[in-house]
Amino acid sequence: MATAVRHLHRLLPVQRLYESDHVLAFAHPQPSYPIHILLVPKQAYASLLDIPPTAAFWPDLLHASQQLVAQLQLGAGYRLIVNGGRFQDVPVVHFHLVGEPEP
């Protein structure tokens, strides 16, 4: 198991919403939105700037995001966010899928 995911498992018990060889997605433990999902590459990168454009997780991140938007009925409005620099709270790159379910 990659360093990023091992680190998360030690800190939090997570309920997997999506998992592939390259990406793990789970509900944010302290959500800021009605639906707040974290998508974490299994290979640890410190920031977005450290990820090569050819990194193996990109297709899985896209697929996971699409699957979760459909599954959680977020088609009316959602965002996929990556924080960096002073806005990045933990030193491992991760993505936030946020939104509200369709009415």
C-alpha positions in Angstrom: 0.0 0.0 0.0 1.4 3.4 -0.9 2.6 5.8 1.7 -0.3 8.3 1.3 -2.9 5.6 1.9 -1.0 4.0 4.7 -0.8 7.4 6.4 -4.6 7.9 6.0 -5.5 4.5 7.4 -3.5 5.2 10.6 -5.2 8.5 11.1 -8.8 7.7 10.2 -11.1 4.8 9.8 -12.4 5.3 6.3 -15.3 3.9 4.4 -14.2 3.4 0.8 -16.6 4.9 -1.7 -14.3 4.1 -4.6 -11.1 2.2 -4.9 -8.8 1.3 -7.8 -5.2 0.4 -8.2 -4.3 4.1 -8.1 -7.0 6.1 -6.3 -8.9 5.8 -3.0 -12.1 7.9 -2.4 -13.9 8.3 0.9 -16.1 10.7 2.8 -14.3 13.7 4.4 -14.1 13.2 8.2 -14.9 16.9 8.7 -17.0 17.9 5.7 -17.4 21.5 4.7 -20.2 20.8 2.2 -23.3 18.6 2.2 -21.3 16.1 0.2 -17.6 16.2 0.6 -15.5 13.3 -0.7 -11.7 13.0 -0.7 -9.9 11.4 -3.6 -6.3 10.4 -2.8 -3.8 9.0 -5.2 -2.2 5.9 -3.7 1.2 7.1 -4.8 2.1 10.0 -2.5 2.9 13.3 -4.0 3.6 16.4 -1.9 1.7 18.8 -4.1 0.1 19.2 -7.5 3.4 20.6 -8.8 5.1 17.2 -8.1 2.8 15.1 -10.2 4.1 14.2 -13.7 1.4 14.7 -16.4 1.8 11.0 -17.3 1.1 9.8 -13.7 -0.9 6.5 -13.7 -3.6 7.8 -11.4 -5.0 10.5 -13.7 -7.4 8.3 -15.6 -8.6 6.6 -12.4 -9.1 10.1 -10.8 -11.3 11.1 -13.7 -13.2 7.8 -13.6 -13.7 7.9 -9.9 -15.0 11.5 -10.1 -17.5 10.6 -12.8 -18.7 7.5 -10.9 -19.2 9.5 -7.7 -21.0 12.4 -9.4 -23.4 9.9 -10.9 -23.7 7.7 -7.8 -24.2 10.7 -5.4 -26.5 12.5 -7.9 -24.4 15.7 -8.1 -25.1 16.4 -11.7 -26.8 19.7 -10.9 -23.7 21.2 -9.3 -20.3 19.9 -8.1 -16.7 21.0 -7.9 -13.4 19.0 -8.0 -10.8 21.0 -6.0 -7.1 20.6 -5.3 -5.5 22.9 -2.8 -1.8 23.9 -2.9 0.7 26.0 -1.1 -0.7 27.8 2.0 -4.1 26.4 1.2 -3.0 22.7 1.5 -3.6 21.5 5.0 -1.8 18.2 4.7 1.5 17.5 2.8 0.0 14.9 0.5 -1.9 15.9 -2.6 -5.6 15.1 -2.6 -8.7 16.2 -4.4 -12.1 17.3 -2.9 -15.3 16.4 -4.7 -17.9 18.7 -3.2 -21.5 19.5 -4.0 -25.2 18.9 -3.1 -27.4 16.2 -4.3 -30.0 17.0 -7.0 -33.4 17.9 -5.5 
